[in-house]
């Protein structure tokens, strides 16, 4: 009995500290979806902890009339809250719907196996480019288009990356963990918290991409492991040699994995050193530091910086080769802009035009690709195309107005006046 009292006190203190931590962090996130996720998972835990089902069964479900009235009231409240939330976050919701629409186009190509884990961003970027170039997008869709390099929600990436097979396997895993939590909740009340945390992960996966964070991915694996195992298993006597052999095996595996990473650590350290020069725009020194690291590092952002540093030092052919490799992994209009500028510097105007147009079609509400196109046409002496691009920039409504976009529009107004 004393041990049970101590356990109850420790669990209460742990729960109180967790609640204080949640309420301390949420106001500073500025993200309404975070409140929604925390509220839903918290209500789920309270529903079972306070045994609200017995109260509802005794007071509401006693008669069909009360059940019908309560059900209709609940539906009206949910509908009202959904309508209010949609009006408050209309653009954000429509952007998510556009993402789903384009992702379905990707899934149609390989519905069974998907495009492969790690290939989603490239496939999604190509699909978005084709949609805005060859499809019939609405003005609202053009205004809401986002950078395909930014992470979308986990379920979209899972469905398009692994196809129907991988999605069903993942859903089966999560459902089995939740079922195990519900089934063992009487014997293991602590599993209620684990189940609530998994529900929070599921809701967050529909809205954002928590698995992109390494720490949250580790937490998800831990929750799945705790949800499918007995937290307080029966103690059994095992031979002493088994823990010793297990420890030695784990030490050997850890050493085998970690030791080769020291070379990678040194390479990342050199990259951080080179970035100091890169941020100070001393591109020649940065390129010299980056050059020996190309055989060790595989990070796409490293190659982006290296390619840009090469282009800034006049090594355009080498820059194009590097950035084209990055473009096979990361769908980012900034990469195409940089490749196009290198081709323009080499006098390859047609190739430069192709890359500027690809950047424009990938995210059509960006001003900068059209600005580069206008400068290219002006350099080529194509007056009509220059004016067309300049006027398109003035009518374009970017996702977010900035000083840079306003400055570009002012330049285009002056350009139109000079050409007219």
C-alpha positions as CSV (number, residue, x, y, z in Angstrom):
1,X,0.0,0.0,0.0
2,X,2.9,2.4,0.8
3,X,4.4,1.7,-2.6
4,X,1.1,2.4,-4.3
5,X,0.7,5.7,-2.5
6,X,4.2,6.7,-3.5
7,X,3.5,5.8,-7.1
8,X,0.3,7.8,-7.1
9,X,2.1,10.9,-5.6
10,X,4.9,10.6,-8.2
11,X,2.4,10.2,-11.1
12,X,0.4,13.2,-9.8
13,X,3.6,15.4,-9.7
14,X,4.7,14.2,-13.1
15,X,1.3,15.0,-14.6
16,X,1.2,18.4,-12.9
17,X,4.7,19.2,-14.3
18,X,3.6,18.1,-17.7
19,X,0.5,20.2,-17.6
20,X,2.4,23.2,-16.5
21,X,5.0,22.7,-19.3
22,X,2.2,22.4,-21.9
23,X,0.4,25.5,-20.7
24,X,3.8,27.4,-20.5
25,X,4.8,26.5,-24.1
26,X,1.5,26.7,-26.1
27,X,0.9,30.5,-25.7
28,X,4.3,31.2,-27.2
29,X,3.9,28.9,-30.3
30,X,1.4,31.2,-31.9
31,X,-0.1,28.1,-33.7
32,X,-3.8,27.5,-33.3
33,X,-3.4,23.9,-34.4
34,X,-1.2,23.2,-31.5
35,X,-4.0,24.3,-29.1
36,X,-6.4,22.1,-31.1
37,X,-4.2,19.0,-30.9
38,X,-3.4,19.5,-27.2
39,X,-7.1,20.1,-26.4
40,X,-8.3,17.0,-28.3
41,X,-5.7,14.6,-26.7
42,X,-6.3,16.2,-23.3
43,X,-10.1,15.7,-23.6
44,X,-9.5,12.1,-24.7
45,X,-7.5,11.4,-21.5
46,X,-10.0,13.2,-19.3
47,X,-12.9,11.2,-20.9
48,X,-11.5,7.9,-19.7
49,X,-9.8,9.2,-16.5
50,X,-13.0,10.7,-15.1
51,X,-15.2,7.9,-16.5
52,X,-17.4,10.3,-18.4
53,X,-18.9,7.5,-20.4
54,X,-20.8,6.3,-17.3
55,X,-22.1,9.8,-16.7
56,X,-23.2,10.1,-20.4
57,X,-24.8,6.7,-20.3
58,X,-26.7,7.5,-17.1
59,X,-27.9,11.0,-18.0
60,X,-28.1,11.2,-21.9
61,X,-28.4,7.8,-23.3
62,X,-31.3,6.7,-21.1
63,X,-33.9,7.5,-23.8
64,X,-33.9,7.7,-27.6
65,X,-35.3,11.2,-27.4
66,X,-32.4,12.5,-25.3
67,X,-29.9,10.6,-27.4
68,X,-31.3,12.2,-30.6
69,X,-31.3,15.7,-29.2
70,X,-27.8,15.4,-27.8
71,X,-26.5,14.0,-31.1
72,X,-28.1,16.8,-33.1
73,X,-26.7,19.4,-30.7
74,X,-23.3,17.9,-30.9
75,X,-23.4,17.9,-34.7
76,X,-24.5,21.6,-34.7
77,X,-21.7,22.6,-32.3
78,X,-19.1,20.7,-34.4
79,X,-20.5,22.3,-37.6
80,X,-20.4,25.7,-36.1
81,X,-16.9,25.3,-34.8
82,X,-15.8,24.0,-38.2
83,X,-17.3,26.9,-40.0
84,X,-15.7,29.4,-37.6
85,X,-12.3,27.7,-37.9
86,X,-12.5,27.7,-41.7
87,X,-13.4,31.4,-41.8
88,X,-10.5,32.2,-39.5
89,X,-7.9,30.0,-41.3
90,X,-9.4,29.9,-44.8
91,X,-6.2,30.4,-46.7
92,X,-4.3,27.8,-44.6
93,X,-7.0,25.2,-45.1
94,X,-7.3,25.9,-48.8
95,X,-3.5,25.5,-49.2
96,X,-3.7,22.1,-47.5
97,X,-6.5,21.1,-49.8
98,X,-4.3,22.1,-52.8
99,X,-1.5,20.1,-51.4
100,X,-3.7,17.0,-51.2
101,X,-5.0,17.6,-54.7
102,X,-1.5,17.6,-56.2
103,X,-0.4,14.7,-54.0
104,X,-3.2,12.6,-55.4
105,X,-1.7,13.3,-58.9
106,X,1.6,11.9,-57.6
107,X,-0.1,8.9,-56.1
108,X,-1.9,8.0,-59.3
109,X,1.4,7.3,-61.0
110,X,2.4,4.5,-58.6
111,X,-0.6,3.8,-56.3
112,X,0.5,0.4,-55.0
113,X,4.2,1.0,-54.1
114,X,4.4,4.8,-54.2
115,X,7.4,6.9,-55.5
116,X,9.7,5.6,-52.7
117,X,10.8,6.9,-49.3
118,X,12.8,10.0,-49.7
119,X,11.6,10.7,-53.2
120,X,8.4,12.5,-52.3
121,X,9.6,16.1,-52.5
122,X,11.0,15.7,-56.0
123,X,7.9,14.0,-57.3
124,X,5.6,16.5,-55.6
125,X,7.6,19.5,-57.0
126,X,7.4,18.0,-60.5
127,X,3.7,17.4,-60.2
128,X,3.1,21.0,-58.9
129,X,5.1,22.4,-61.8
130,X,3.1,20.4,-64.4
131,X,-0.2,21.3,-62.7
132,X,0.5,25.1,-62.9
133,X,2.1,24.9,-66.4
134,X,-0.4,22.6,-68.1
135,X,-3.5,22.5,-65.9
136,X,-6.2,25.0,-65.3
137,X,-5.5,26.4,-61.8
138,X,-7.7,29.0,-60.3
139,X,-6.5,32.4,-59.2
140,X,-6.9,31.3,-55.6
141,X,-4.7,28.2,-56.2
142,X,-2.0,30.4,-57.9
143,X,-2.0,32.7,-54.9
144,X,-1.8,29.9,-52.3
145,X,0.9,27.8,-54.0
146,X,3.8,27.1,-51.7
147,X,7.3,26.0,-52.0
148,X,7.3,22.2,-52.5
149,X,10.5,21.9,-50.6
150,X,8.7,22.8,-47.4
151,X,7.4,19.8,-45.5
152,X,3.7,18.9,-45.9
153,X,1.8,16.7,-43.5
154,X,3.1,13.2,-42.7
155,X,0.2,11.3,-44.1
156,X,0.6,12.8,-47.5
157,X,4.3,11.9,-47.6
158,X,3.5,8.4,-46.3
159,X,0.8,7.8,-48.8
160,X,2.7,9.1,-51.9
161,X,6.1,7.7,-50.7
162,X,5.0,4.1,-49.8
163,X,1.8,3.8,-51.7
164,X,-1.3,1.9,-50.6
165,X,0.7,-1.0,-49.2
166,X,2.9,1.1,-46.9
167,X,0.0,3.3,-45.8
168,X,-2.2,0.3,-44.8
169,X,0.8,-1.3,-42.9
170,X,1.3,2.0,-41.0
171,X,-2.4,2.4,-40.2
172,X,-2.5,-1.2,-39.1
173,X,0.4,-0.6,-36.7
174,X,-1.1,2.5,-35.2
175,X,-4.6,0.8,-34.9
176,X,-3.0,-2.2,-33.2
177,X,-1.2,0.0,-30.7
178,X,-4.4,2.0,-29.9
179,X,-6.3,-1.3,-29.6
180,X,-3.7,-2.6,-27.2
181,X,-3.9,0.6,-25.1
182,X,-7.8,0.4,-24.9
183,X,-7.7,-3.3,-24.1
184,X,-5.1,-3.1,-21.3
185,X,-6.3,0.2,-19.8
186,X,-7.9,-1.4,-16.8
187,X,-4.8,-3.4,-15.9
188,X,-2.4,-0.6,-16.9
189,X,-4.0,2.8,-16.4
190,X,-0.7,4.5,-17.4
191,X,-1.3,3.4,-21.0
192,X,-4.0,6.0,-21.1
193,X,-1.4,8.7,-21.4
194,X,0.5,6.8,-24.1
195,X,-2.7,6.4,-26.1
196,X,-3.5,10.1,-25.7
197,X,0.0,11.0,-26.9
198,X,-0.4,8.8,-30.0
199,X,-3.7,10.5,-30.8
200,X,-1.9,13.8,-30.6
201,X,0.7,12.5,-33.1
202,X,-2.1,11.3,-35.4
203,X,-3.8,14.7,-35.4
204,X,-0.5,16.5,-35.8
205,X,0.4,14.2,-38.7
206,X,-2.8,15.4,-40.6
207,X,-2.0,19.1,-40.0
208,X,1.8,19.3,-40.0
209,X,4.9,17.1,-40.2
210,X,6.1,16.2,-36.7
211,X,8.0,13.1,-38.0
212,X,10.4,15.4,-39.9
213,X,11.9,16.2,-36.4
214,X,14.4,13.5,-35.3
215,X,13.5,14.0,-31.6
216,X,9.8,13.5,-32.3
217,X,10.4,10.5,-34.5
218,X,12.3,8.9,-31.6
219,X,9.5,9.8,-29.3
220,X,6.9,8.2,-31.7
221,X,8.9,4.9,-31.8
222,X,9.2,4.9,-28.0
223,X,5.4,5.5,-27.6
224,X,4.7,2.6,-30.0
225,X,7.0,0.3,-28.1
226,X,5.4,1.3,-24.7
227,X,1.9,0.9,-26.2
228,X,2.5,-2.7,-27.3
229,X,4.4,-4.0,-24.3
230,X,3.7,-4.6,-20.6
231,X,5.2,-1.7,-18.7
232,X,5.5,-3.8,-15.5
233,X,6.2,-7.3,-16.8
234,X,6.4,-10.2,-14.4
235,X,9.9,-10.7,-13.1
236,X,11.7,-13.9,-14.1
237,X,15.1,-15.1,-13.1
238,X,17.4,-15.2,-16.1
239,X,21.0,-16.4,-16.3
240,X,23.6,-13.7,-15.5
241,X,25.5,-14.4,-18.7
242,X,22.5,-13.2,-20.9
243,X,22.6,-9.5,-19.7
244,X,26.4,-9.5,-20.1
245,X,26.3,-10.9,-23.6
246,X,23.5,-8.5,-24.5
247,X,25.5,-5.5,-23.2
248,X,28.6,-6.6,-25.1
249,X,26.6,-7.0,-28.3
250,X,25.0,-3.6,-28.0
251,X,28.4,-2.0,-27.3
252,X,29.8,-3.7,-30.4
253,X,26.9,-2.5,-32.6
254,X,27.1,1.0,-31.3
255,X,30.8,1.2,-31.9
256,X,30.4,-0.1,-35.4
257,X,27.8,2.5,-36.2
258,X,29.3,5.5,-34.4
259,X,33.0,5.2,-35.2
260,X,32.7,5.8,-39.0
261,X,30.7,8.9,-38.2
262,X,33.7,10.7,-36.8
263,X,34.8,11.4,-40.4
264,X,31.4,12.8,-41.1
265,X,31.6,14.9,-38.0
266,X,34.8,16.5,-39.2
267,X,33.3,17.2,-42.6
268,X,30.3,18.9,-41.0
269,X,32.7,20.9,-38.8
270,X,34.5,22.1,-42.0
271,X,31.2,22.9,-43.6
272,X,30.3,25.1,-40.6
273,X,33.7,26.8,-40.9
274,X,33.1,27.5,-44.6
275,X,29.6,28.8,-43.9
276,X,31.1,31.7,-42.0
277,X,32.8,32.9,-45.2
278,X,29.7,32.0,-47.2
279,X,27.5,34.2,-45.1
280,X,30.0,37.1,-45.3
281,X,29.8,36.7,-49.1
282,X,33.5,35.7,-49.3
283,X,32.6,33.1,-51.9
284,X,36.0,32.2,-53.2
285,X,37.3,31.1,-49.7
286,X,34.0,29.3,-49.0
287,X,34.3,27.4,-52.4
288,X,37.9,26.3,-51.5
289,X,36.8,25.0,-48.1
290,X,33.7,23.2,-49.7
291,X,35.6,21.5,-52.5
292,X,37.3,18.7,-50.5
293,X,34.0,17.9,-48.7
294,X,32.0,16.8,-51.8
295,X,33.2,13.2,-51.5
296,X,32.1,13.0,-47.9
297,X,29.0,15.1,-47.4
298,X,25.7,14.3,-49.2
299,X,23.6,17.0,-47.7
300,X,21.6,18.9,-50.4
301,X,21.9,22.3,-48.7
302,X,25.7,21.9,-48.7
303,X,25.7,21.4,-52.4
304,X,23.3,24.3,-52.8
305,X,25.8,26.6,-51.0
306,X,28.7,25.2,-52.9
307,X,27.0,25.6,-56.3
308,X,26.1,29.2,-55.5
309,X,29.6,30.0,-54.3
310,X,31.0,28.6,-57.6
311,X,28.6,30.7,-59.7
312,X,29.5,33.8,-57.7
313,X,33.2,33.2,-58.5
314,X,32.5,32.8,-62.2
315,X,32.8,29.0,-62.3
316,X,29.4,28.7,-64.0
317,X,29.8,25.3,-65.6
318,X,30.9,23.6,-62.4
319,X,28.0,25.4,-60.6
320,X,25.5,24.1,-63.1
321,X,26.7,20.5,-62.6
322,X,26.5,20.8,-58.8
323,X,23.1,22.4,-58.7
324,X,21.5,20.0,-61.3
325,X,22.4,17.2,-58.9
326,X,20.7,19.1,-56.1
327,X,17.6,19.7,-58.3
328,X,17.1,15.9,-58.5
329,X,16.6,15.8,-54.7
330,X,15.2,19.2,-53.7
331,X,12.4,20.9,-55.7
332,X,13.2,24.5,-55.0
333,X,12.6,27.4,-57.4
334,X,15.7,29.1,-56.0
335,X,17.9,26.3,-57.4
336,X,16.4,26.7,-60.9
337,X,16.9,30.5,-60.6
338,X,20.6,30.0,-59.9
339,X,21.0,27.5,-62.7
340,X,19.3,29.9,-65.1
341,X,21.5,32.8,-64.1
342,X,24.6,30.7,-64.7
343,X,23.3,29.7,-68.2
344,X,22.6,33.4,-68.8
345,X,26.2,34.3,-67.8
346,X,27.4,31.7,-70.3
347,X,25.2,33.1,-73.1
348,X,22.9,30.0,-73.2
349,X,19.8,32.1,-73.3
350,X,17.3,29.4,-74.2
351,X,18.4,27.1,-71.4
352,X,18.3,30.1,-69.0
353,X,14.7,30.8,-70.1
354,X,13.7,27.2,-69.5
355,X,15.0,27.2,-66.0
356,X,13.5,30.6,-65.1
357,X,10.1,29.4,-66.5
358,X,10.4,26.2,-64.5
359,X,10.9,28.2,-61.3
360,X,7.9,30.4,-62.2
361,X,5.6,27.4,-62.9
362,X,6.7,25.6,-59.7
363,X,5.5,28.5,-57.5
364,X,3.6,30.9,-59.8
365,X,3.0,33.6,-57.1
366,X,6.8,34.3,-56.8
367,X,7.9,37.6,-58.3
368,X,11.6,36.9,-58.6
369,X,11.6,34.3,-61.4
370,X,9.5,36.6,-63.6
371,X,11.9,39.4,-62.7
372,X,14.8,37.3,-64.0
373,X,12.9,36.5,-67.1
374,X,12.3,40.2,-67.8
375,X,16.0,40.9,-67.4
376,X,16.8,38.0,-69.7
377,X,14.5,39.2,-72.4
378,X,15.8,42.7,-72.1
379,X,19.3,41.5,-72.5
380,X,18.2,39.5,-75.6
381,X,16.5,42.6,-77.0
382,X,13.0,41.1,-77.0
383,X,11.0,44.2,-76.2
384,X,7.5,42.6,-76.3
385,X,8.4,39.7,-74.0
386,X,10.1,42.1,-71.6
387,X,7.0,44.3,-71.4
388,X,4.8,41.2,-71.0
389,X,6.9,39.9,-68.0
390,X,7.0,43.4,-66.5
391,X,3.2,43.8,-66.6
392,X,2.7,40.3,-65.3
393,X,4.9,41.2,-62.3
394,X,2.8,44.3,-61.5
395,X,-0.4,42.3,-61.5
396,X,1.0,39.4,-59.6
397,X,-0.2,39.1,-56.0
398,X,2.6,37.4,-54.0
399,X,1.8,35.2,-51.0
400,X,3.5,37.7,-48.7
401,X,4.4,41.3,-49.7
402,X,8.0,42.2,-48.8
403,X,10.4,45.1,-49.4
404,X,12.1,43.1,-52.1
405,X,8.9,42.5,-54.1
406,X,7.9,46.2,-53.8
407,X,11.4,47.2,-55.0
408,X,11.1,44.8,-58.0
409,X,7.7,46.2,-58.9
410,X,9.0,49.7,-58.8
411,X,11.8,48.7,-61.1
412,X,9.3,47.1,-63.5
413,X,7.3,50.3,-63.6
414,X,10.4,52.3,-64.5
415,X,11.2,49.7,-67.2
416,X,7.8,49.9,-68.7
417,X,8.0,53.7,-68.9
418,X,11.4,53.5,-70.5
419,X,10.3,51.0,-73.1
420,X,7.0,52.7,-73.9
